[in-house]
Amino acid sequence: MSKKKILIFILSFVFTIIVSFSVGYMVALVDTATPYTHKRPSIVPKTALWIGGLDGGNYIEIEKLIDDPINVYQAKIYYDYEICELRYSGKLELNSLEKIFNYKNPDIFSSFDGVKLNLQDGRYLSIVK
């Protein structure tokens, strides 16, 4: 074999190895991004929304009572799906009424940090003391 053929063989072998590892890595990424479904713990009401991801989150049950001010909601927040304990129960106050707040839509919520229930649009609901 000539040096040119050997070089082409080695380069194509290295290229094949690199492509194989790249494809394997991408397949592994797609697999980890697959939505994880977990069983709702019995303590959590069926009406509670799951706000979180693969690494954890909260179940949030939120409702509007007629007697409450326009920006105040009743909420129960359950921590995680494994531990699943009641983390907060009481009133939450929306900090801004500039936009419509559809509390039944799980996509508007971002996270709960223990004090505020953050929304995707930058607004939040804070604990009423």
N, C-alpha and C positions, 0 to 999 in steps of 0.2 A: 504494500500500500504506500502511496505517496504521502508526503507530509500534509499536502492540501486535503486529501481524503480523510486522514486521521483527524485533522483540525475540524473539519466539517462534522465528522462523527461525534467528536467530543462536545462541540458546541450544540449540536442537536440533542445530545443526551442531557446536557445541562439545562437546555431550554425545556425539554420534556419534564424534567424533575421540578423546575421552577413552576411551570404551568400546573402540574399535578398538585403541588403543595398549595398553590394559590386557589385552585378550585376547591380543594379540601377545606381550606380555611373559610372560604365564602359559604360553603355548605354548612359548616359548623356555626357561622354567624347567623344564617337564616334559621337554623334549628333553635338557637337560643332566643331569637326574636319572636318565636311562635307564641301566641297568647297562652297564658297559663290559666286554666280554670281550676278553681278550688271549691270545695264544698262549703256552702254557707253554714257557719256554726248555728246551733239551735238558739242561742241567746240573741241572735241578730234577727230583727223583724224582716219579713219578706219585702217590705216597702223601702228598706234601707238601700242606698246606692253605694257601690264599691268605688272608692276613689284611691287609686294607687296603681302599682305595677307589679313586676316580678319580685321586687325586693321588699314589698310590704305596702301598707297603706292603711286606710280607715274605711269602715262602713259608716255612712252618714244617713240618718233619718231626719228629715227636715220638713216642717209644715208651717203653714201660716194660720194663725188664729185671728178671728174677726176682731176680738177685743184689743189685740196688740197694736201699737203704732205701725204706720205703713212700712217702716224699715226694720221691724223687729220680727224674728222668726223663732220658733221653738225647735230645738235640735237635740238629738242624741247622737253621740259620736263614739263608735266602738273601735278600739285599737286593734289593728292587724287581723289576719285571718287565722293565725296559729294561736296566739295568746288570747285574743278576742275578749277583752274586758271593756266595760263601759268606762270611757275616758272622760266624757263630759255629758251632762244632761242639764239643759236650761235654755236661756234665751241668748240669741245671737243678734247683733245689730249690724245691718249693712251700712258701710261707710259712705256710699254714694248712690243717689237715685237717678243719675244721669241717663242710665240705660235700663232697659227692661231686665228684670232678674227672674229667670225661669228656674226656680229651685228644683224642679222635677227633672231637669236635664243634667245627667252626670258629666257631660262634656264641658260644662262651664266651670267646674271645680278643678283646682290645682292640687292643693295639699292642706293639711291641718298641722300647725306647728305647736299645738298645745294652748295657744292663746288666740290665734286667728285662723279662720277657714278662708284660705286664699282662693281667689277666682282667676281664671285664665286671662281675663281682661285687665288685671291689675287691681281690681277692687277686692275687698275682703269683708268678712263678717267677723266681728270681735265679740268676745264673751261680755255679756251684760252683768255687771256686779251690783 
